[in-house]
Amino acid sequence: MNVHAWKRIHLVGIGGINMSAVAKLLLASGATLTGSDLSESDNTNELKTKGIKIAIGPHDERNVPADCQALIHTSASRVDNPERVAAKNRNLPDISNFEFLGEWFKDKDVVLVTGTHGKSTTTALLGSICSAAGLDPTVIIGSKVAGWPDSNLRIGQSNLVIIEGDEYAKHFLSFHPKALIINNIELDHTDVFKDLDDVRHTFERLLRQTKHEAVIVVNGESEEVMKAVRTIKMHEMKVIRFGRKETIKLPSQAYEAIMNYNRGANVTNITIKYSGSERLLQTPLIGGFNAMNVVAAAVMAKELGAKDETIESAVKDFKGIWRRMELVGEQAGAPIYSDYGHHPTAVRETLTAVKQAFPDKRIVLCFQPHHKNRTKHLFDELVTCFDQADALVLCEIYDVPGRSAPEDADMTSQKLLEAIKAKNSKLASEYAPDPAAAIKQTFALLKPGDICIIMGAGDIDAVLREQMKIKK
């Protein structure tokens, strides 16, 4: 399948964060595109300004042009999607966005950034370091980076390609990377994976299809990551574990990047011992999880050829990305942060980081759970992940379009809130039926000096920015 020969392509679900990057990549190659999506968004509006004709609303076979050569679809679209059915009836190639990227970059040096948490930040930071080092990579990320003209895409001219590898629907198996980061492995996407072993086995498969003599940078503190790594022939690859010395779990003959961190005045100090030297990295990002992200990106960048001084400078200058504790404004004398966190671990770690960075501040959290199925399977973990907050407004669950199941219909945020109150009676908490109400209720709780976090992977960020009249 020669995807580079396709010149007239239709994209189903073009407004998705990765799909929109694919569209921009194809536009830069000279392809003519059309697209469709269920609803309008900043991504679809941006792509329209670039000349792409996009149909908004229910999918329809008539959206696929007569001269279309191929169709690329988001994994959220089902096989019975009318536009995919039209492609099948016309014998047109129909592949997912990640299958396309795997084919498009199959002859390139692909560095894949994976893990349950931290992929986007690590990808953006690694891309920024490599750009500063003159390695001129192409970077595709599931977020947006300030300063990049295409925000979720950087097109470079070298053979180096850095991609955020999504485990949902086992997307990252579309690649055979020459280098790989595994940040962590936890149970998530419970509509795809039956249990934690199933998730780990998918990472093990990725490791087996990674190229011979690859560089693999792994979280040495994660037992599940270490279980996966132990299934490969380590002498054929350069495996570098990172973490704190007392918690790393890989055999001692492996390469090590030992780190310690502490929070100073408006900066996180990270001491890293690796490759015969000790360096100090300073970042404005908060929390131990971000310290781990920084170390993963720094170690991989060094392996790719970046100099220590360049790494230090790029890390210091990196201010973070869209919807990852992004400061979006102020309300009632309290700073408002938007965060994409939706897994219990991400929620817990973010709240812990904020409490460490601002120990004297009251934390007011507005949280929108993501997907009824995930909420049901991770219910017990969600009940206990808000303990570091001082006040909680729990929005009704964002039910992901195309991924609903009848057996999950009775899962609600009201049930979750009842369990939270039973477990933690000291946490001031209340229910909101929708994002608009949730944000209004949250703002009503704020006092000068509070820290306010609007958190969730669904539509709550868009509603926040609309209410605050902030560009999305």
C-alpha positions in Angstrom: 0.0 0.0 0.0 1.7 3.2 -1.2 0.0 5.9 0.9 2.4 8.5 -0.6 0.6 8.0 -4.0 -2.8 9.1 -2.6 -3.6 12.6 -3.7 -7.4 12.9 -3.0 -8.3 11.7 0.5 -11.3 11.9 2.7 -10.9 11.9 6.5 -13.7 10.7 8.8 -13.5 12.3 12.2 -11.1 15.0 10.9 -11.5 17.2 14.0 -9.8 14.8 16.4 -6.4 15.9 17.7 -4.4 13.2 15.9 -6.7 13.2 12.8 -6.2 17.0 12.4 -2.4 16.5 12.5 -2.7 13.8 9.8 -4.7 16.3 7.7 -2.0 19.0 8.1 0.7 16.5 7.2 -1.2 15.5 4.0 -1.8 19.2 3.1 1.9 19.9 3.4 2.5 17.0 1.0 0.2 18.5 -1.6 -2.8 16.3 -1.2 -6.4 17.5 -1.7 -8.6 16.7 1.3 -12.2 16.5 2.3 -13.4 15.6 5.8 -16.3 15.1 8.1 -17.0 15.3 11.8 -20.1 15.1 14.1 -19.5 18.5 15.5 -17.7 21.8 14.8 -14.5 22.5 16.8 -11.5 24.7 16.8 -9.7 22.0 14.9 -12.3 21.8 12.2 -12.4 25.6 11.9 -8.7 25.7 11.6 -8.6 23.1 8.9 -11.4 24.9 7.0 -9.2 28.1 6.9 -6.6 25.9 5.2 -9.1 25.1 2.4 -10.4 21.7 3.5 -14.1 21.2 2.8 -15.6 19.6 6.0 -19.1 18.3 6.4 -20.4 18.8 10.0 -23.2 16.6 11.3 -24.3 13.0 10.9 -22.0 11.0 8.6 -23.3 10.5 5.1 -22.0 8.5 2.1 -22.4 11.6 0.0 -19.6 13.3 1.9 -17.1 11.0 0.2 -16.2 12.8 -3.1 -16.6 10.9 -6.4 -12.8 11.3 -7.2 -11.7 10.2 -3.7 -8.8 7.7 -3.8 -8.7 6.6 -0.2 -10.3 7.1 3.2 -8.7 7.6 6.6 -10.9 7.2 9.7 -10.6 7.8 13.4 -10.8 4.7 15.5 -14.0 6.2 17.1 -15.8 5.4 13.8 -17.5 2.1 13.4 -17.3 -0.2 10.4 -20.9 0.6 9.6 -20.2 4.3 9.4 -21.9 5.3 6.2 -18.8 7.0 4.8 -16.7 3.9 5.5 -19.4 1.7 3.9 -19.2 4.0 0.8 -15.5 3.5 0.6 -15.9 -0.3 0.9 -18.6 -0.3 -1.8 -16.2 1.6 -4.1 -13.2 -0.6 -3.3 -11.3 2.3 -1.8 -8.6 1.8 0.8 -9.9 2.5 4.3 -7.4 2.7 7.1 -7.2 4.3 10.5 -5.1 7.4 11.2 -2.4 5.4 13.0 -2.3 2.8 10.3 -1.7 5.6 7.9 1.1 7.1 10.0 2.7 3.7 10.3 2.8 3.4 6.5 3.7 7.1 5.8 6.8 6.9 8.1 7.8 3.2 7.7 11.1 4.2 6.1 11.9 6.9 8.7 13.6 6.7 12.1 10.6 6.6 14.3 10.9 7.4 18.1 7.7 6.3 19.8 6.6 7.8 23.2 4.2 5.5 25.0 2.7 4.9 28.4 -0.6 5.3 30.3 0.4 8.8 31.5 2.7 11.6 30.4 2.9 10.8 26.7 2.0 14.2 25.4 4.3 16.2 27.7 7.2 13.8 27.1 6.6 13.9 23.3 6.4 17.7 23.2 9.5 18.1 25.4 11.5 15.6 23.4 10.5 17.3 20.2 11.5 20.7 21.6 14.9 19.4 22.7 15.7 17.7 19.4 14.6 20.9 17.5 16.9 23.0 19.7 19.7 20.5 19.0 19.4 20.9 15.3 18.1 17.4 14.7 15.0 18.9 12.9 12.5 16.2 13.7 8.9 15.7 12.5 6.8 15.6 15.7 3.1 14.4 16.0 1.5 14.9 19.4 -1.9 14.5 20.9 -2.0 18.0 22.3 -0.9 21.5 21.2 2.4 23.2 21.7 2.7 27.0 21.9 5.1 28.3 19.3 4.6 25.5 16.8 2.8 27.0 13.8 0.7 23.8 13.4 0.4 23.3 17.2 0.0 19.5 17.2 2.5 18.9 14.3 6.0 20.0 13.6 7.3 19.1 10.1 11.0 18.6 10.0 13.3 17.8 7.1 15.4 15.1 8.7 14.8 11.3 8.9 13.9 11.6 12.6 10.2 11.3 13.5 8.8 11.6 17.1 5.3 10.3 17.6 3.0 10.1 20.6 2.1 6.4 20.6 -1.5 5.9 21.8 -2.3 2.5 23.3 -6.0 2.9 22.8 -7.2 0.4 20.2 -3.6 -0.8 20.2 -2.7 2.1 17.8 1.0 2.0 18.5 1.3 -1.4 17.0 1.2 0.3 13.6 4.9 1.2 14.1 8.2 -0.5 14.2 10.2 2.1 16.1 14.0 2.5 16.2 13.7 4.0 19.7 11.0 3.8 22.3 10.0 5.4 25.6 7.6 3.6 28.0 6.6 6.0 30.8 4.3 3.6 32.7 1.7 0.9 32.3 -1.6 0.9 34.1 -5.1 -0.3 33.4 -7.0 2.1 31.2 -9.3 2.0 28.1 -11.4 -0.8 29.7 -13.6 -1.0 26.6 -10.5 -2.2 24.8 -8.4 -4.1 27.4 -10.0 -6.8 29.6 -7.4 -6.4 32.4 -4.0 -5.1 33.3 -2.3 -8.2 31.9 -3.9 -7.5 28.6 -2.5 -4.0 28.6 1.0 -5.2 29.4 0.9 -7.9 26.8 0.2 -5.3 24.2 3.3 -3.4 25.3 5.2 -6.6 25.1 4.1 -7.0 21.5 5.3 -3.5 20.8 8.7 -4.3 22.3 9.0 -7.5 20.1 8.4 -5.5 17.0 10.8 -2.7 17.9 13.8 -2.7 15.6 16.9 -4.6 16.4 19.5 -2.7 18.5 16.8 -0.1 19.4 17.2 2.3 22.3 14.5 1.8 24.9 14.0 4.2 27.7 11.8 2.8 30.5 10.3 3.8 33.8 12.3 1.6 36.3 9.8 2.3 39.0 6.9 0.6 37.2 6.7 -3.1 38.0 4.4 -3.6 34.9 6.9 -1.9 32.6 9.7 -4.1 34.1 7.6 -7.2 33.5 7.2 -6.3 29.9 10.9 -5.5 29.4 11.9 -8.8 30.9 10.2 -10.6 28.0 12.6 -9.3 25.4 16.3 -10.2 24.7 17.9 -7.2 26.4 21.3 -7.9 24.9 19.9 -7.0 21.4 18.7 -3.6 22.6 20.0 -0.7 24.7 17.6 -0.6 27.6 17.9 2.5 29.9 15.9 2.6 33.1 15.1 5.9 34.8 13.8 6.6 38.2 14.9 7.0 41.8 17.6 4.5 42.8 15.6 3.0 45.7 12.6 2.2 43.5 14.0 1.1 40.1 13.3 -2.6 39.4 15.4 -3.6 36.5 18.5 -6.0 36.8 21.6 -4.1 37.7 23.5 -4.8 34.5 21.1 -2.4 32.6 21.9 1.2 31.9 20.6 3.6 34.6 19.5 7.2 34.8 19.1 8.0 38.5 17.1 11.0 39.4 16.1 13.1 42.5 13.9 16.2 42.5 12.7 18.9 44.7 10.5 22.0 44.3 12.2 25.3 44.6 10.9 28.8 44.1 8.8 28.5 40.9 11.1 25.8 39.6 11.5 22.0 40.0 15.1 21.0 40.4 16.0 17.5 39.0 19.4 16.0 39.5 20.1 13.3 37.0 23.1 10.9 37.0 23.6 9.3 33.7 26.3 8.3 31.3 29.1 9.1 33.6 28.0 12.6 34.6 25.7 14.4 36.9 23.5 17.2 35.6 21.0 19.6 37.1 17.8 20.1 35.1 15.4 22.9 36.0 11.8 23.0 34.8 8.8 25.2 35.6 6.6 22.0 35.5 5.4 20.8 38.9 5.2 17.3 40.4 7.1 14.0 40.5 5.3 12.7 37.4 6.6 15.7 35.4 10.1 15.1 36.8 9.9 11.6 35.4 8.6 13.0 32.0 11.6 15.4 31.9 14.1 12.7 32.6 12.7 10.3 30.0 12.8 13.0 27.3 16.3 14.2 28.4 17.8 10.7 28.3 16.3 9.9 24.9 17.4 13.2 23.5 21.0 12.5 24.7 20.8 9.1 23.0 19.7 10.8 19.8 22.6 13.2 19.8 21.6 16.3 21.8 24.3 17.9 23.9 23.9 18.3 27.7 23.8 22.1 27.5 21.1 22.1 24.8 19.0 19.7 26.9 19.3 21.9 30.0 18.4 25.0 28.1 15.4 23.4 26.3 14.0 21.9 29.5 14.3 25.2 31.3 12.4 27.0 28.5 9.7 24.4 28.1 6.5 25.9 29.6 4.2 22.9 29.1 1.3 22.1 26.7 -2.4 22.6 26.1 -4.6 21.2 28.8 -1.8 19.9 31.0 -2.1 22.2 34.1 -2.5 25.1 31.6 -3.1 28.5 33.2 -6.0 29.9 31.2 -7.1 32.9 33.3 -8.3 34.1 36.7 -11.7 34.2 38.4 -12.5 35.8 41.8 -8.8 36.3 42.5 -8.0 32.6 41.9 -5.9 31.3 39.0 -7.8 28.9 36.7 -6.0 25.8 35.3 -7.3 23.5 32.7 -6.0 19.9 32.8 -6.7 16.8 30.7 -6.4 14.3 33.5 -9.1 11.7 33.6 -7.5 8.5 34.9 -7.4 8.2 38.7 -3.6 8.1 38.9 -3.4 11.3 36.8 -5.9 13.0 39.0 -4.2 11.9 42.2 -0.7 12.8 41.0 -1.8 16.2 39.7 -3.5 17.2 43.0 -0.5 16.0 45.0 1.8 18.1 42.8 -0.3 21.2 43.2 -0.5 20.6 47.0 3.3 20.4 47.1 3.8 23.4 44.9 1.2 25.5 46.8 1.0 24.1 50.3 -0.9 27.0 51.8 -3.5 27.3 49.0 -7.0 25.8 49.0 -7.6 23.6 45.9 -11.0 23.7 44.3 -11.4 21.0 41.7 -14.1 20.6 39.0 -13.9 17.1 37.5 -15.6 15.6 34.5 -15.3 11.8 34.4 -14.5 10.3 31.0 -16.5 7.5 29.6 -19.1 5.4 31.5 -17.2 2.2 30.9 -13.9 3.6 32.3 -15.7 5.1 35.3 -17.4 1.8 36.1 -14.2 -0.2 35.9 -12.0 2.3 37.7 -14.8 3.3 40.2 -12.9 2.3 43.4 -9.8 4.2 42.4 -11.8 7.3 41.4 -13.5 7.3 44.8 -10.2 7.9 46.6 -8.2 10.0 44.1 -9.7 13.4 45.1 -8.4 13.4 48.7 -5.9 16.2 48.2 -8.6 18.6 47.0 -10.4 20.9 49.4 -13.6 21.2 47.4 -15.0 19.1 44.5 -17.6 19.8 41.9 -18.3 16.5 40.1 -19.7 17.0 36.6 -21.8 14.3 34.9 -19.8 11.7 32.9 -18.7 12.6 29.4 -19.9 9.7 27.4 -17.6 9.3 24.4 -19.4 9.3 21.1 -19.4 6.0 19.3 -18.2 4.1 22.4 -21.4 3.7 24.5 -22.5 0.3 25.7 -26.0 -0.6 27.0 -24.6 -2.3 30.0 -22.9 0.9 31.2 -26.0 3.1 30.9 -26.7 3.2 34.7 -23.2 4.5 35.6 -23.5 8.1 36.6 -21.5 10.8 38.5 -24.2 10.9 41.1 -23.3 7.3 42.0 -19.7 8.2 42.1 -20.3 11.2 44.3 -22.3 9.1 46.8 -19.4 6.8 47.2 -16.9 9.7 47.5 -19.0 11.3 50.3 -19.2 8.0 52.1 -15.5 7.5 52.0 -14.4 11.1 52.7 -17.0 13.1 54.6 -14.5 16.0 55.0 -14.3 16.8 51.3 -16.8 19.4 50.4 -18.4 18.0 47.2 -21.4 18.6 45.0 -22.9 17.3 41.8 -23.4 19.2 38.5 -25.5 17.9 35.6 -23.4 19.3 32.8 -20.2 21.3 32.1 -21.8 24.7 32.0 -23.4 24.1 35.4 -20.2 22.6 36.8 -18.1 25.6 35.9 -20.7 28.0 37.3 -20.9 26.1 40.5 -17.1 25.9 40.8 -16.6 29.6 40.2 -19.2 30.3 42.9 -17.0 28.5 45.4 -13.8 30.4 44.7 -12.1 32.8 47.1 -9.0 35.0 46.4 -5.9 32.9 46.7 -7.5 29.6 45.8 -6.1 27.3 43.1 -8.9 26.2 40.7 -8.5 23.2 38.4 -11.0 22.4 35.7 -10.1 18.7 34.8 -11.3 16.2 32.3 -10.7 14.9 28.8 -14.2 15.6 27.5 -15.9 18.8 26.5 -15.5 20.6 29.8 -12.4 22.5 28.6 -14.3 23.9 25.6 -17.1 25.1 27.8 -14.7 26.7 30.2 -13.0 28.7 27.4 -16.3 29.7 26.0 -17.5 30.9 29.4 -14.3 32.8 30.0 -14.1 34.0 26.4 -10.7 32.4 26.0 -9.4 31.2 22.6 -9.5 27.4 22.6 
